[in-house]
Amino acid sequence: MEVIKITVKALVSAPTKKVWEYYTSPDHIIKWNFASDDWCCPSASNELFKGGRYVARMEAKDGSFGFDFEAVYNEVIPYESFSYSMGKTLGEGRQATVQFIQKGNETEVIITFDAENENSVDLQQQGWQAILNQFKLYTERID
């Protein structure tokens, strides 16, 4: 079966160092990592190195549903990019790459990830884009 790649992007009005920090720091992740206001991210941990683990708890605010998003880093190039495997094992499972590209006083964040088989490609793209849009709004609003 061919793997479908999905890409989402956002141009964030902030320098790359700030964008990287807000995207990777658990203290910030819990404040933006949800697709809509009826969801939340009550906890996150991040070991930002090859083989390190990332875990973010995502929950509906009404308590009706929740899950842990888990990943293991395949590669980390500080302030430029990182890639990870979704799941608990390095190099296995669906893959994703996040790039940070400085463009003057702004930073473009580009996320490319392997689609899963449960939801439509459009729904996955909309969900990941909504989360990235939350990140952009949060990062531009907070000093």
Secondary structure, DSSP 8 states (H G I E B T S, - for coil): ----EEEEEEEESS-HHHHHHHHH-HHHHHHH--SSTTEEEEEEEE--STT-EEEEEEEETTSS-EEEEEEEEEEEETTTEEEEEESSSTT-SEEEEEEEEEETTEEEEEEEEE--SSS-HHHHHHHHHHHHHHHHHHHHH--
